[in-house]
Amino acid sequence: MTREEMLAYCLGKPGAWLDRPWEDDEVVKVGSRIFAFLGAPDGTDRVGVKCGPSREVADEWLHRFPADARPMPYVGRSGWNSLDLGGGIPDDDLVEAVDGSYEAVVAKLPRRERPT
């Protein structure tokens, strides 16, 4: 999966929108919260997503894909991982990770911010 395909997939989620809160870094939000970090368009092709409610649960990705998954800096302790695109993680698993991140973030949104 390419970065462009991943961005398009993320933006296809209900209520999703693109934001650039830090210079060239792109994130996809639902409501006021980020569910996917994509970084700079000219950077490494990867997506940062919430892979579980805790570091212990998110570590399953590190065990399954040791060369292509790592805890995200700063937010990794909260279950966020960085997953390489176009590597050893199958596209279906990447889509599943984005879906899980989106659902986890939507569940924590106040009702007024949830997509209809």
PDB file as gemmi writes it, atoms N, CA and C in Angstrom:
CRYST1    1.000    1.000    1.000  90.00  90.00  90.00 P 1                      
ATOM      1  N   MET A   1       0.847  -1.172   0.000  1.00  0.00           N  
ATOM      2  CA  MET A   1       0.000   0.000   0.000  1.00  0.00           C  
ATOM      3  C   MET A   1       0.897   1.240   0.000  1.00  0.00           C  
ATOM      4  N   THR A   2       0.575   2.191  -0.842  1.00  0.00           N  
ATOM      5  CA  THR A   2       1.356   3.424  -0.907  1.00  0.00           C  
ATOM      6  C   THR A   2       0.819   4.439   0.107  1.00  0.00           C  
ATOM      7  N   ARG A   3       1.596   5.470   0.326  1.00  0.00           N  
ATOM      8  CA  ARG A   3       1.167   6.546   1.229  1.00  0.00           C  
ATOM      9  C   ARG A   3      -0.113   7.201   0.710  1.00  0.00           C  
ATOM     10  N   GLU A   4      -0.183   7.429  -0.598  1.00  0.00           N  
ATOM     11  CA  GLU A   4      -1.351   8.064  -1.194  1.00  0.00           C  
ATOM     12  C   GLU A   4      -2.599   7.198  -1.023  1.00  0.00           C  
ATOM     13  N   GLU A   5      -2.442   5.888  -1.202  1.00  0.00           N  
ATOM     14  CA  GLU A   5      -3.573   4.975  -1.001  1.00  0.00           C  
ATOM     15  C   GLU A   5      -4.023   4.975   0.454  1.00  0.00           C  
ATOM     16  N   MET A   6      -3.057   4.994   1.372  1.00  0.00           N  
ATOM     17  CA  MET A   6      -3.402   5.019   2.797  1.00  0.00           C  
ATOM     18  C   MET A   6      -4.118   6.313   3.155  1.00  0.00           C  
ATOM     19  N   LEU A   7      -3.615   7.441   2.657  1.00  0.00           N  
ATOM     20  CA  LEU A   7      -4.263   8.720   2.925  1.00  0.00           C  
ATOM     21  C   LEU A   7      -5.691   8.719   2.390  1.00  0.00           C  
ATOM     22  N   ALA A   8      -5.882   8.233   1.183  1.00  0.00           N  
ATOM     23  CA  ALA A   8      -7.222   8.167   0.593  1.00  0.00           C  
ATOM     24  C   ALA A   8      -8.137   7.267   1.422  1.00  0.00           C  
ATOM     25  N   TYR A   9      -7.611   6.141   1.889  1.00  0.00           N  
ATOM     26  CA  TYR A   9      -8.418   5.240   2.719  1.00  0.00           C  
ATOM     27  C   TYR A   9      -8.843   5.940   4.010  1.00  0.00           C  
ATOM     28  N   CYS A  10      -7.888   6.583   4.658  1.00  0.00           N  
ATOM     29  CA  CYS A  10      -8.192   7.285   5.919  1.00  0.00           C  
ATOM     30  C   CYS A  10      -9.234   8.378   5.705  1.00  0.00           C  
ATOM     31  N   LEU A  11      -9.082   9.142   4.635  1.00  0.00           N  
ATOM     32  CA  LEU A  11     -10.011  10.242   4.370  1.00  0.00           C  
ATOM     33  C   LEU A  11     -11.393   9.753   3.948  1.00  0.00           C  
ATOM     34  N   GLY A  12     -11.506   8.490   3.577  1.00  0.00           N  
ATOM     35  CA  GLY A  12     -12.797   7.905   3.225  1.00  0.00           C  
ATOM     36  C   GLY A  12     -13.647   7.519   4.426  1.00  0.00           C  
ATOM     37  N   LYS A  13     -13.062   7.580   5.618  1.00  0.00           N  
ATOM     38  CA  LYS A  13     -13.819   7.244   6.832  1.00  0.00           C  
ATOM     39  C   LYS A  13     -14.814   8.372   7.129  1.00  0.00           C  
ATOM     40  N   PRO A  14     -15.979   8.052   7.672  1.00  0.00           N  
ATOM     41  CA  PRO A  14     -16.970   9.088   7.990  1.00  0.00           C  
ATOM     42  C   PRO A  14     -16.401  10.161   8.925  1.00  0.00           C  
ATOM     43  N   GLY A  15     -16.555  11.412   8.515  1.00  0.00           N  
ATOM     44  CA  GLY A  15     -16.120  12.536   9.337  1.00  0.00           C  
ATOM     45  C   GLY A  15     -14.622  12.796   9.325  1.00  0.00           C  
ATOM     46  N   ALA A  16     -13.838  12.052   8.544  1.00  0.00           N  
ATOM     47  CA  ALA A  16     -12.379  12.213   8.534  1.00  0.00           C  
ATOM     48  C   ALA A  16     -11.985  13.473   7.773  1.00  0.00           C  
ATOM     49  N   TRP A  17     -10.922  14.104   8.251  1.00  0.00           N  
ATOM     50  CA  TRP A  17     -10.399  15.296   7.575  1.00  0.00           C  
ATOM     51  C   TRP A  17      -8.897  15.406   7.799  1.00  0.00           C  
ATOM     52  N   LEU A  18      -8.219  16.028   6.831  1.00  0.00           N  
ATOM     53  CA  LEU A  18      -6.769  16.165   6.844  1.00  0.00           C  
ATOM     54  C   LEU A  18      -6.370  17.425   7.601  1.00  0.00           C  
ATOM     55  N   ASP A  19      -5.342  17.308   8.437  1.00  0.00           N  
ATOM     56  CA  ASP A  19      -4.817  18.457   9.172  1.00  0.00           C  
ATOM     57  C   ASP A  19      -3.293  18.421   9.087  1.00  0.00           C  
ATOM     58  N   ARG A  20      -2.698  19.592   9.201  1.00  0.00           N  
ATOM     59  CA  ARG A  20      -1.236  19.733   9.214  1.00  0.00           C  
ATOM     60  C   ARG A  20      -0.839  20.554  10.443  1.00  0.00           C  
ATOM     61  N   PRO A  21      -0.896  19.949  11.623  1.00  0.00           N  
ATOM     62  CA  PRO A  21      -0.649  20.710  12.855  1.00  0.00           C  
ATOM     63  C   PRO A  21       0.811  21.064  13.099  1.00  0.00           C  
ATOM     64  N   TRP A  22       1.741  20.340  12.478  1.00  0.00           N  
ATOM     65  CA  TRP A  22       3.169  20.578  12.683  1.00  0.00           C  
ATOM     66  C   TRP A  22       3.865  20.694  11.343  1.00  0.00           C  
ATOM     67  N   GLU A  23       4.032  21.916  10.847  1.00  0.00           N  
ATOM     68  CA  GLU A  23       4.731  22.179   9.588  1.00  0.00           C  
ATOM     69  C   GLU A  23       4.192  21.297   8.474  1.00  0.00           C  
ATOM     70  N   ASP A  24       4.995  20.366   7.939  1.00  0.00           N  
ATOM     71  CA  ASP A  24       4.574  19.543   6.807  1.00  0.00           C  
ATOM     72  C   ASP A  24       3.934  18.221   7.218  1.00  0.00           C  
ATOM     73  N   ASP A  25       3.938  17.893   8.506  1.00  0.00           N  
ATOM     74  CA  ASP A  25       3.382  16.618   8.947  1.00  0.00           C  
ATOM     75  C   ASP A  25       1.870  16.589   8.760  1.00  0.00           C  
ATOM     76  N   GLU A  26       1.409  15.489   8.167  1.00  0.00           N  
ATOM     77  CA  GLU A  26      -0.020  15.328   7.932  1.00  0.00           C  
ATOM     78  C   GLU A  26      -0.603  14.293   8.889  1.00  0.00           C  
ATOM     79  N   VAL A  27      -1.772  14.619   9.403  1.00  0.00           N  
ATOM     80  CA  VAL A  27      -2.526  13.705  10.256  1.00  0.00           C  
ATOM     81  C   VAL A  27      -3.961  13.675   9.744  1.00  0.00           C  
ATOM     82  N   VAL A  28      -4.653  12.596  10.054  1.00  0.00           N  
ATOM     83  CA  VAL A  28      -6.067  12.503   9.714  1.00  0.00           C  
ATOM     84  C   VAL A  28      -6.827  12.442  11.025  1.00  0.00           C  
ATOM     85  N   LYS A  29      -7.834  13.310  11.120  1.00  0.00           N  
ATOM     86  CA  LYS A  29      -8.629  13.435  12.337  1.00  0.00           C  
ATOM     87  C   LYS A  29     -10.075  13.065  12.072  1.00  0.00           C  
ATOM     88  N   VAL A  30     -10.735  12.711  13.154  1.00  0.00           N  
ATOM     89  CA  VAL A  30     -12.185  12.614  13.175  1.00  0.00           C  
ATOM     90  C   VAL A  30     -12.598  13.450  14.373  1.00  0.00           C  
ATOM     91  N   GLY A  31     -13.537  14.359  14.168  1.00  0.00           N  
ATOM     92  CA  GLY A  31     -13.827  15.328  15.217  1.00  0.00           C  
ATOM     93  C   GLY A  31     -12.563  16.131  15.468  1.00  0.00           C  
ATOM     94  N   SER A  32     -12.190  16.248  16.717  1.00  0.00           N  
ATOM     95  CA  SER A  32     -10.985  17.016  17.067  1.00  0.00           C  
ATOM     96  C   SER A  32      -9.777  16.136  17.355  1.00  0.00           C  
ATOM     97  N   ARG A  33      -9.895  14.834  17.109  1.00  0.00           N  
ATOM     98  CA  ARG A  33      -8.823  13.905  17.508  1.00  0.00           C  
ATOM     99  C   ARG A  33      -8.188  13.190  16.315  1.00  0.00           C  
ATOM    100  N   ILE A  34      -6.900  12.951  16.453  1.00  0.00           N  
ATOM    101  CA  ILE A  34      -6.130  12.250  15.435  1.00  0.00           C  
ATOM    102  C   ILE A  34      -6.374  10.741  15.542  1.00  0.00           C  
ATOM    103  N   PHE A  35      -6.581  10.095  14.381  1.00  0.00           N  
ATOM    104  CA  PHE A  35      -6.621   8.627  14.381  1.00  0.00           C  
ATOM    105  C   PHE A  35      -5.535   8.035  13.490  1.00  0.00           C  
ATOM    106  N   ALA A  36      -4.860   8.868  12.678  1.00  0.00           N  
ATOM    107  CA  ALA A  36      -3.766   8.373  11.840  1.00  0.00           C  
ATOM    108  C   ALA A  36      -2.727   9.475  11.636  1.00  0.00           C  
ATOM    109  N   PHE A  37      -1.477   9.149  11.928  1.00  0.00           N  
ATOM    110  CA  PHE A  37      -0.346  10.038  11.669  1.00  0.00           C  
ATOM    111  C   PHE A  37       0.322   9.557  10.385  1.00  0.00           C  
ATOM    112  N   LEU A  38       0.486  10.446   9.411  1.00  0.00           N  
ATOM    113  CA  LEU A  38       1.141  10.058   8.166  1.00  0.00           C  
ATOM    114  C   LEU A  38       2.491  10.736   7.973  1.00  0.00           C  
ATOM    115  N   GLY A  39       2.808  11.724   8.765  1.00  0.00           N  
ATOM    116  CA  GLY A  39       4.092  12.397   8.648  1.00  0.00           C  
ATOM    117  C   GLY A  39       4.164  13.291   7.423  1.00  0.00           C  
ATOM    118  N   ALA A  40       5.361  13.671   7.055  1.00  0.00           N  
ATOM    119  CA  ALA A  40       5.577  14.544   5.907  1.00  0.00           C  
ATOM    120  C   ALA A  40       5.455  13.747   4.612  1.00  0.00           C  
ATOM    121  N   PRO A  41       4.879  14.348   3.566  1.00  0.00           N  
ATOM    122  CA  PRO A  41       4.729  13.641   2.297  1.00  0.00           C  
ATOM    123  C   PRO A  41       6.051  13.158   1.706  1.00  0.00           C  
ATOM    124  N   ASP A  42       7.141  13.829   2.002  1.00  0.00           N  
ATOM    125  CA  ASP A  42       8.435  13.410   1.455  1.00  0.00           C  
ATOM    126  C   ASP A  42       9.235  12.551   2.430  1.00  0.00           C  
ATOM    127  N   GLY A  43       8.588  12.092   3.488  1.00  0.00           N  
ATOM    128  CA  GLY A  43       9.264  11.261   4.490  1.00  0.00           C  
ATOM    129  C   GLY A  43       9.084   9.781   4.220  1.00  0.00           C  
ATOM    130  N   THR A  44       9.349   8.982   5.232  1.00  0.00           N  
ATOM    131  CA  THR A  44       9.188   7.534   5.145  1.00  0.00           C  
ATOM    132  C   THR A  44       7.705   7.187   5.067  1.00  0.00           C  
ATOM    133  N   ASP A  45       7.365   6.237   4.208  1.00  0.00           N  
ATOM    134  CA  ASP A  45       5.968   5.825   4.063  1.00  0.00           C  
ATOM    135  C   ASP A  45       5.572   4.928   5.226  1.00  0.00           C  
ATOM    136  N   ARG A  46       4.846   5.514   6.165  1.00  0.00           N  
ATOM    137  CA  ARG A  46       4.348   4.768   7.323  1.00  0.00           C  
ATOM    138  C   ARG A  46       3.103   5.460   7.843  1.00  0.00           C  
ATOM    139  N   VAL A  47       2.375   4.739   8.677  1.00  0.00           N  
ATOM    140  CA  VAL A  47       1.187   5.297   9.319  1.00  0.00           C  
ATOM    141  C   VAL A  47       1.281   5.009  10.812  1.00  0.00           C  
ATOM    142  N   GLY A  48       0.961   5.993  11.605  1.00  0.00           N  
ATOM    143  CA  GLY A  48       0.910   5.829  13.052  1.00  0.00           C  
ATOM    144  C   GLY A  48      -0.537   5.699  13.478  1.00  0.00           C  
ATOM    145  N   VAL A  49      -0.843   4.606  14.167  1.00  0.00           N  
ATOM    146  CA  VAL A  49      -2.223   4.334  14.572  1.00  0.00           C  
ATOM    147  C   VAL A  49      -2.277   3.783  15.992  1.00  0.00           C  
ATOM    148  N   LYS A  50      -3.443   3.930  16.599  1.00  0.00           N  
ATOM    149  CA  LYS A  50      -3.692   3.377  17.928  1.00  0.00           C  
ATOM    150  C   LYS A  50      -3.934   1.877  17.739  1.00  0.00           C  
ATOM    151  N   CYS A  51      -3.017   1.056  18.265  1.00  0.00           N  
ATOM    152  CA  CYS A  51      -3.086  -0.396  18.065  1.00  0.00           C  
ATOM    153  C   CYS A  51      -3.597  -1.147  19.288  1.00  0.00           C  
ATOM    154  N   GLY A  52      -4.068  -0.429  20.284  1.00  0.00           N  
ATOM    155  CA  GLY A  52      -4.603  -1.075  21.465  1.00  0.00           C  
ATOM    156  C   GLY A  52      -4.744  -0.074  22.594  1.00  0.00           C  
ATOM    157  N   PRO A  53      -5.473  -0.456  23.622  1.00  0.00           N  
ATOM    158  CA  PRO A  53      -5.694   0.461  24.744  1.00  0.00           C  
ATOM    159  C   PRO A  53      -4.470   0.647  25.632  1.00  0.00           C  
ATOM    160  N   SER A  54      -3.469  -0.212  25.463  1.00  0.00           N  
ATOM    161  CA  SER A  54      -2.269  -0.126  26.292  1.00  0.00           C  
ATOM    162  C   SER A  54      -1.056  -0.548  25.469  1.00  0.00           C  
ATOM    163  N   ARG A  55       0.119  -0.299  26.023  1.00  0.00           N  
ATOM    164  CA  ARG A  55       1.357  -0.691  25.361  1.00  0.00           C  
ATOM    165  C   ARG A  55       1.428  -2.206  25.219  1.00  0.00           C  
ATOM    166  N   GLU A  56       0.968  -2.927  26.224  1.00  0.00           N  
ATOM    167  CA  GLU A  56       1.037  -4.388  26.201  1.00  0.00           C  
ATOM    168  C   GLU A  56       0.224  -4.962  25.035  1.00  0.00           C  
ATOM    169  N   VAL A  57      -0.971  -4.441  24.813  1.00  0.00           N  
ATOM    170  CA  VAL A  57      -1.813  -4.921  23.713  1.00  0.00           C  
ATOM    171  C   VAL A  57      -1.194  -4.534  22.370  1.00  0.00           C  
ATOM    172  N   ALA A  58      -0.710  -3.310  22.258  1.00  0.00           N  
ATOM    173  CA  ALA A  58      -0.117  -2.830  21.006  1.00  0.00           C  
ATOM    174  C   ALA A  58       1.168  -3.583  20.652  1.00  0.00           C  
ATOM    175  N   ASP A  59       1.830  -4.147  21.645  1.00  0.00           N  
ATOM    176  CA  ASP A  59       3.068  -4.889  21.393  1.00  0.00           C  
ATOM    177  C   ASP A  59       2.862  -6.119  20.514  1.00  0.00           C  
ATOM    178  N   GLU A  60       1.636  -6.598  20.381  1.00  0.00           N  
ATOM    179  CA  GLU A  60       1.366  -7.735  19.495  1.00  0.00           C  
ATOM    180  C   GLU A  60       1.845  -7.420  18.078  1.00  0.00           C  
ATOM    181  N   TRP A  61       1.668  -6.189  17.642  1.00  0.00           N  
ATOM    182  CA  TRP A  61       2.123  -5.785  16.301  1.00  0.00           C  
ATOM    183  C   TRP A  61       3.636  -5.871  16.195  1.00  0.00           C  
ATOM    184  N   LEU A  62       4.329  -5.532  17.261  1.00  0.00           N  
ATOM    185  CA  LEU A  62       5.797  -5.586  17.238  1.00  0.00           C  
ATOM    186  C   LEU A  62       6.290  -7.025  17.142  1.00  0.00           C  
ATOM    187  N   HIS A  63       5.572  -7.943  17.762  1.00  0.00           N  
ATOM    188  CA  HIS A  63       5.941  -9.360  17.715  1.00  0.00           C  
ATOM    189  C   HIS A  63       5.616  -9.965  16.351  1.00  0.00           C  
ATOM    190  N   ARG A  64       4.486  -9.561  15.763  1.00  0.00           N  
ATOM    191  CA  ARG A  64       4.077 -10.103  14.461  1.00  0.00           C  
ATOM    192  C   ARG A  64       4.912  -9.552  13.315  1.00  0.00           C  
ATOM    193  N   PHE A  65       5.302  -8.266  13.424  1.00  0.00           N  
ATOM    194  CA  PHE A  65       6.019  -7.606  12.325  1.00  0.00           C  
ATOM    195  C   PHE A  65       7.221  -6.839  12.878  1.00  0.00           C  
ATOM    196  N   PRO A  66       8.229  -7.546  13.386  1.00  0.00           N  
ATOM    197  CA  PRO A  66       9.343  -6.867  14.060  1.00  0.00           C  
ATOM    198  C   PRO A  66      10.136  -5.907  13.170  1.00  0.00           C  
ATOM    199  N   ALA A  67      10.169  -6.135  11.872  1.00  0.00           N  
ATOM    200  CA  ALA A  67      10.925  -5.253  10.990  1.00  0.00           C  
ATOM    201  C   ALA A  67      10.121  -4.033  10.530  1.00  0.00           C  
ATOM    202  N   ASP A  68       8.792  -4.077  10.696  1.00  0.00           N  
ATOM    203  CA  ASP A  68       7.936  -3.037  10.120  1.00  0.00           C  
ATOM    204  C   ASP A  68       7.029  -2.323  11.115  1.00  0.00           C  
ATOM    205  N   ALA A  69       7.135  -2.632  12.397  1.00  0.00           N  
ATOM    206  CA  ALA A  69       6.292  -1.985  13.408  1.00  0.00           C  
ATOM    207  C   ALA A  69       7.161  -1.561  14.583  1.00  0.00           C  
ATOM    208  N   ARG A  70       6.864  -0.392  15.117  1.00  0.00           N  
ATOM    209  CA  ARG A  70       7.602   0.118  16.282  1.00  0.00           C  
ATOM    210  C   ARG A  70       6.691   1.056  17.063  1.00  0.00           C  
ATOM    211  N   PRO A  71       6.949   1.194  18.369  1.00  0.00           N  
ATOM    212  CA  PRO A  71       6.160   2.160  19.146  1.00  0.00           C  
ATOM    213  C   PRO A  71       6.410   3.578  18.628  1.00  0.00           C  
ATOM    214  N   MET A  72       5.366   4.380  18.594  1.00  0.00           N  
ATOM    215  CA  MET A  72       5.526   5.769  18.156  1.00  0.00           C  
ATOM    216  C   MET A  72       6.198   6.587  19.250  1.00  0.00           C  
ATOM    217  N   PRO A  73       7.087   7.496  18.855  1.00  0.00           N  
ATOM    218  CA  PRO A  73       7.682   8.397  19.843  1.00  0.00           C  
ATOM    219  C   PRO A  73       6.587   9.223  20.528  1.00  0.00           C  
ATOM    220  N   TYR A  74       6.767   9.473  21.793  1.00  0.00           N  
ATOM    221  CA  TYR A  74       5.900  10.326  22.613  1.00  0.00           C  
ATOM    222  C   TYR A  74       4.562   9.691  22.985  1.00  0.00           C  
ATOM    223  N   VAL A  75       3.864   9.050  22.056  1.00  0.00           N  
ATOM    224  CA  VAL A  75       2.546   8.494  22.354  1.00  0.00           C  
ATOM    225  C   VAL A  75       2.535   6.967  22.372  1.00  0.00           C  
ATOM    226  N   GLY A  76       3.671   6.336  22.149  1.00  0.00           N  
ATOM    227  CA  GLY A  76       3.765   4.878  22.106  1.00  0.00           C  
ATOM    228  C   GLY A  76       3.310   4.209  23.381  1.00  0.00           C  
ATOM    229  N   ARG A  77       3.571   4.838  24.506  1.00  0.00           N  
ATOM    230  CA  ARG A  77       3.175   4.226  25.786  1.00  0.00           C  
ATOM    231  C   ARG A  77       1.653   4.077  25.911  1.00  0.00           C  
ATOM    232  N   SER A  78       0.923   4.825  25.085  1.00  0.00           N  
ATOM    233  CA  SER A  78      -0.539   4.770  25.114  1.00  0.00           C  
ATOM    234  C   SER A  78      -1.114   3.819  24.070  1.00  0.00           C  
ATOM    235  N   GLY A  79      -0.266   2.986  23.469  1.00  0.00           N  
ATOM    236  CA  GLY A  79      -0.745   1.993  22.519  1.00  0.00           C  
ATOM    237  C   GLY A  79      -0.657   2.399  21.059  1.00  0.00           C  
ATOM    238  N   TRP A  80       0.096   3.458  20.758  1.00  0.00           N  
ATOM    239  CA  TRP A  80       0.262   3.904  19.375  1.00  0.00           C  
ATOM    240  C   TRP A  80       1.521   3.284  18.775  1.00  0.00           C  
ATOM    241  N   ASN A  81       1.386   2.739  17.553  1.00  0.00           N  
ATOM    242  CA  ASN A  81       2.511   2.167  16.821  1.00  0.00           C  
ATOM    243  C   ASN A  81       2.662   2.852  15.482  1.00  0.00           C  
ATOM    244  N   SER A  82       3.869   2.828  14.966  1.00  0.00           N  
ATOM    245  CA  SER A  82       4.172   3.274  13.616  1.00  0.00           C  
ATOM    246  C   SER A  82       4.347   2.025  12.767  1.00  0.00           C  
ATOM    247  N   LEU A  83       3.564   1.922  11.688  1.00  0.00           N  
ATOM    248  CA  LEU A  83       3.571   0.745  10.820  1.00  0.00           C  
ATOM    249  C   LEU A  83       4.064   1.150   9.437  1.00  0.00           C  
ATOM    250  N   ASP A  84       5.094   0.470   8.943  1.00  0.00           N  
ATOM    251  CA  ASP A  84       5.636   0.783   7.621  1.00  0.00           C  
ATOM    252  C   ASP A  84       4.667   0.356   6.525  1.00  0.00           C  
ATOM    253  N   LEU A  85       4.546   1.200   5.516  1.00  0.00           N  
ATOM    254  CA  LEU A  85       3.726   0.893   4.347  1.00  0.00           C  
ATOM    255  C   LEU A  85       4.627   0.291   3.270  1.00  0.00           C  
ATOM    256  N   GLY A  86       4.108  -0.651   2.518  1.00  0.00           N  
ATOM    257  CA  GLY A  86       4.875  -1.241   1.426  1.00  0.00           C  
ATOM    258  C   GLY A  86       5.953  -2.197   1.888  1.00  0.00           C  
ATOM    259  N   GLY A  87       5.888  -2.631   3.136  1.00  0.00           N  
ATOM    260  CA  GLY A  87       6.880  -3.563   3.661  1.00  0.00           C  
ATOM    261  C   GLY A  87       6.266  -4.930   3.867  1.00  0.00           C  
ATOM    262  N   GLY A  88       6.559  -5.512   5.015  1.00  0.00           N  
ATOM    263  CA  GLY A  88       6.110  -6.861   5.313  1.00  0.00           C  
ATOM    264  C   GLY A  88       4.720  -6.969   5.913  1.00  0.00           C  
ATOM    265  N   ILE A  89       4.071  -5.848   6.183  1.00  0.00           N  
ATOM    266  CA  ILE A  89       2.714  -5.897   6.746  1.00  0.00           C  
ATOM    267  C   ILE A  89       1.728  -5.924   5.585  1.00  0.00           C  
ATOM    268  N   PRO A  90       0.915  -6.974   5.490  1.00  0.00           N  
ATOM    269  CA  PRO A  90      -0.062  -7.046   4.393  1.00  0.00           C  
ATOM    270  C   PRO A  90      -1.039  -5.869   4.434  1.00  0.00           C  
ATOM    271  N   ASP A  91      -1.488  -5.456   3.257  1.00  0.00           N  
ATOM    272  CA  ASP A  91      -2.425  -4.338   3.163  1.00  0.00           C  
ATOM    273  C   ASP A  91      -3.674  -4.554   4.011  1.00  0.00           C  
ATOM    274  N   ASP A  92      -4.187  -5.783   4.036  1.00  0.00           N  
ATOM    275  CA  ASP A  92      -5.387  -6.065   4.838  1.00  0.00           C  
ATOM    276  C   ASP A  92      -5.144  -5.785   6.317  1.00  0.00           C  
ATOM    277  N   ASP A  93      -3.945  -6.097   6.805  1.00  0.00           N  
ATOM    278  CA  ASP A  93      -3.617  -5.824   8.204  1.00  0.00           C  
ATOM    279  C   ASP A  93      -3.477  -4.325   8.454  1.00  0.00           C  
ATOM    280  N   LEU A  94      -2.921  -3.597   7.498  1.00  0.00           N  
ATOM    281  CA  LEU A  94      -2.813  -2.142   7.638  1.00  0.00           C  
ATOM    282  C   LEU A  94      -4.201  -1.501   7.704  1.00  0.00           C  
ATOM    283  N   VAL A  95      -5.097  -1.954   6.833  1.00  0.00           N  
ATOM    284  CA  VAL A  95      -6.470  -1.448   6.829  1.00  0.00           C  
ATOM    285  C   VAL A  95      -7.148  -1.773   8.163  1.00  0.00           C  
ATOM    286  N   GLU A  96      -6.946  -2.984   8.655  1.00  0.00           N  
ATOM    287  CA  GLU A  96      -7.515  -3.389   9.939  1.00  0.00           C  
ATOM    288  C   GLU A  96      -6.998  -2.495  11.070  1.00  0.00           C  
ATOM    289  N   ALA A  97      -5.710  -2.151  11.028  1.00  0.00           N  
ATOM    290  CA  ALA A  97      -5.125  -1.289  12.056  1.00  0.00           C  
ATOM    291  C   ALA A  97      -5.732   0.110  12.010  1.00  0.00           C  
ATOM    292  N   VAL A  98      -5.907   0.657  10.816  1.00  0.00           N  
ATOM    293  CA  VAL A  98      -6.527   1.979  10.679  1.00  0.00           C  
ATOM    294  C   VAL A  98      -7.975   1.929  11.158  1.00  0.00           C  
ATOM    295  N   ASP A  99      -8.696   0.885  10.780  1.00  0.00           N  
ATOM    296  CA  ASP A  99     -10.089   0.749  11.226  1.00  0.00           C  
ATOM    297  C   ASP A  99     -10.171   0.710  12.748  1.00  0.00           C  
ATOM    298  N   GLY A 100      -9.278  -0.044  13.375  1.00  0.00           N  
ATOM    299  CA  GLY A 100      -9.275  -0.143  14.831  1.00  0.00           C  
ATOM    300  C   GLY A 100      -8.943   1.185  15.490  1.00  0.00           C  
ATOM    301  N   SER A 101      -7.989   1.912  14.924  1.00  0.00           N  
ATOM    302  CA  SER A 101      -7.608   3.214  15.455  1.00  0.00           C  
ATOM    303  C   SER A 101      -8.778   4.193  15.341  1.00  0.00           C  
ATOM    304  N   TYR A 102      -9.400   4.218  14.180  1.00  0.00           N  
ATOM    305  CA  TYR A 102     -10.557   5.089  13.948  1.00  0.00           C  
ATOM    306  C   TYR A 102     -11.671   4.787  14.955  1.00  0.00           C  
ATOM    307  N   GLU A 103     -11.996   3.511  15.104  1.00  0.00           N  
ATOM    308  CA  GLU A 103     -13.076   3.120  16.019  1.00  0.00           C  
ATOM    309  C   GLU A 103     -12.745   3.477  17.464  1.00  0.00           C  
ATOM    310  N   ALA A 104     -11.484   3.283  17.869  1.00  0.00           N  
ATOM    311  CA  ALA A 104     -11.077   3.620  19.237  1.00  0.00           C  
ATOM    312  C   ALA A 104     -11.188   5.118  19.491  1.00  0.00           C  
ATOM    313  N   VAL A 105     -10.797   5.924  18.519  1.00  0.00           N  
ATOM    314  CA  VAL A 105     -10.856   7.375  18.675  1.00  0.00           C  
ATOM    315  C   VAL A 105     -12.303   7.854  18.667  1.00  0.00           C  
ATOM    316  N   VAL A 106     -13.121   7.351  17.754  1.00  0.00           N  
ATOM    317  CA  VAL A 106     -14.531   7.747  17.702  1.00  0.00           C  
ATOM    318  C   VAL A 106     -15.234   7.406  19.018  1.00  0.00           C  
ATOM    319  N   ALA A 107     -14.921   6.255  19.589  1.00  0.00           N  
ATOM    320  CA  ALA A 107     -15.561   5.841  20.842  1.00  0.00           C  
ATOM    321  C   ALA A 107     -15.267   6.805  21.987  1.00  0.00           C  
ATOM    322  N   LYS A 108     -14.137   7.506  21.922  1.00  0.00           N  
ATOM    323  CA  LYS A 108     -13.758   8.441  22.992  1.00  0.00           C  
ATOM    324  C   LYS A 108     -14.232   9.872  22.726  1.00  0.00           C  
ATOM    325  N   LEU A 109     -14.760  10.125  21.533  1.00  0.00           N  
ATOM    326  CA  LEU A 109     -15.226  11.476  21.210  1.00  0.00           C  
ATOM    327  C   LEU A 109     -16.510  11.804  21.950  1.00  0.00           C  
ATOM    328  N   PRO A 110     -16.700  13.071  22.311  1.00  0.00           N  
ATOM    329  CA  PRO A 110     -18.002  13.474  22.825  1.00  0.00           C  
ATOM    330  C   PRO A 110     -19.052  13.252  21.733  1.00  0.00           C  
ATOM    331  N   ARG A 111     -20.262  12.967  22.107  1.00  0.00           N  
ATOM    332  CA  ARG A 111     -21.305  12.663  21.133  1.00  0.00           C  
ATOM    333  C   ARG A 111     -21.456  13.736  20.057  1.00  0.00           C  
ATOM    334  N   ARG A 112     -21.303  14.987  20.449  1.00  0.00           N  
ATOM    335  CA  ARG A 112     -21.483  16.091  19.476  1.00  0.00           C  
ATOM    336  C   ARG A 112     -20.403  16.084  18.385  1.00  0.00           C  
ATOM    337  N   GLU A 113     -19.273  15.418  18.613  1.00  0.00           N  
ATOM    338  CA  GLU A 113     -18.202  15.372  17.625  1.00  0.00           C  
ATOM    339  C   GLU A 113     -18.195  14.084  16.800  1.00  0.00           C  
ATOM    340  N   ARG A 114     -19.024  13.138  17.168  1.00  0.00           N  
ATOM    341  CA  ARG A 114     -19.026  11.854  16.443  1.00  0.00           C  
ATOM    342  C   ARG A 114     -19.683  12.008  15.087  1.00  0.00           C  
ATOM    343  N   PRO A 115     -19.135  11.341  14.063  1.00  0.00           N  
ATOM    344  CA  PRO A 115     -19.768  11.401  12.739  1.00  0.00           C  
ATOM    345  C   PRO A 115     -21.126  10.713  12.764  1.00  0.00           C  
ATOM    346  N   THR A 116     -22.009  11.208  11.927  1.00  0.00           N  
ATOM    347  CA  THR A 116     -23.366  10.619  11.889  1.00  0.00           C  
ATOM    348  C   THR A 116     -23.507   9.646  10.759  1.00  0.00           C  
TER     349      THR A 116                                                      
END                                                                             
